Amino acid sequence: MTAVLADELTEAQALKLEAELIAAFGTEDTGGLLTNSVMPSGAAPKARRNLTVPAGVVEKAQIGLELLKAAVLELAQANPDGITNSDASKSLGLQSDYAGDSKDYLAWSVLGLLMREGKMIRVEERKHRAVVR
């Protein structure tokens, strides 16, 4: 059975609602009622065989990822000449401090996801621009 609970939601709103419902009712994989789960398009790689993944953590991660992507995309849209990985990391507070060295890997990954989704393009060696639709 399929039931429509809400119409005209943004993707982030839909993911949040889906995550809340999954947390409340569970998926069939975890002994619950629902057949779906919050995941971006494409199949997610399988986790290590004996890894314990608590109920709801995947959904929380996907909601966080959608918020990160929206923030990076909004930053890019506000800067039509393009943004660098460093711009996104520094302006959005995404730099990490790994072993005493600043790294921008999170922003780089988010830019890559947005490019794969066709929402951003690389316009120079290090600059990325939002795709206008």
ABEGO torsion letter per residue (X at the ends): XBBBABBGBBAAAAAAAAAAAAAAAEBAAAGBABABBBBBBEBBBBBBAABBBBBGAAAAAAAAAAAAAAAAAAAAAABAAEBBAAAAAAAAGABBBBGGBBBAAAAAAAAAAAAAAGABBBABAABBBBBBX
